[in-house]
């Protein structure tokens, strides 16, 4: 990441970006990174906006920009041994495995922009090879790619992103949020009423059990026989219990 940032700085790209947005960079120091993240969050919340250059973690982001396809280093001896094993054992071609593995890594990075069912974000696949290997992307990503948003120019992509973010920034009525949960509001209210009625029935059953002589205690009389005594409304108080115990002792 440091080499890429240095290259962008030398090309003057960061100077142009700095005119519009703050630029923050993650460092090995944890305190500096926490301060940069807090500054980034504040800039986003107040509308100033910022760019945080860091290792992909998705702590607080709205966009993932994937430049290029993340293929593995093919000269690795470990990778060569794995490819040979897959070819000889399972008849899997090297290109098929490398392509699938690259798409899997790309999907992991793209998924970091969504941190929950109510979250939203923009995923930019800046490489035409993704279009050729589209079927190898996960289903949830493939279904979200619209034909009108494929093979766009930079200006068209920027316009599409602005429109999407403006739409998502608006308050959503409850009816438009169907799909966030598999239940509608009516279903939630019906389920809540059902649970309340079930709790009331269970409580009534417990009360009826107590009134009908629940809580029996077995004691042994002087003849060695056991008899059940109800511990309900007519239960012994402490004095009566002591007197009864004295009789049993004699």
Phi, psi and omega in degrees: 000321181298320181293322178294318179297319178296321179294317178296323178295318178294330180278353180083008182292315182294328178296323178290319180294324184297338179292338185243328186224151171290147179240119180240144184232133176289141178235166177296340180282125184294320181293318178297321179293319178297319178295319178296320179294319179294320177296319178297316180297317180296317180296323179290321183289325182270003176091354179291318179082154181199168176236125179250114179266113186203174174291140186299115175223334177073031181293320184204080185220157177240348184217138171242122179250109182259105181262112182086167179260127185282072176285152176286162176287111189285349180271002179291134180293324179296317180294320178298319178295321179294317179297321178295319178297315180294324181290316183281327185270314186245002180058039177264126182289151182299316182295323179295316180293315181297320179293315179297318181295321179294319179293326178294316178294321178296319179295324178297318178292319180295323182292345182288344179284339179253112184253007179182173184292337180263002183276163177213162181185175180246135177241121182248120176257095187269062177194129182292343179293336176296326180292323179288330181255028186300324183292343180271354175284155178302155184299321184292333176278317183298320181289336181276349180277114179272148180298329180286348182249024180250141177059052181267154170282172181297316181295320179294321179294320178296317178297319178296319180294318179298316180298318180295314182293323177296320179295315182289339180283346180280149176294138183259129171294159184298326181292329180283352181265008174299131184112334172298321173237157179285350179252143172276176180297321179297322178295320179295318179294319179295320179294320179297316179296321179297317180294322178295317178296322178295321178294321179295316179297320180294320179294320178296320179297320178293320179294320178295324178296323179290318181293331181272015175102030176288160178079054179281145176237133181262124177237162182250126180275184184293337180275004179084006179266151179262138176225147183266132177241134182282135178254055181259229181291332182265029181292152179292146167272181186297318182294317180294324179296319179294320179295319179295323178293326177295320178297318181295326180292327180275000000 
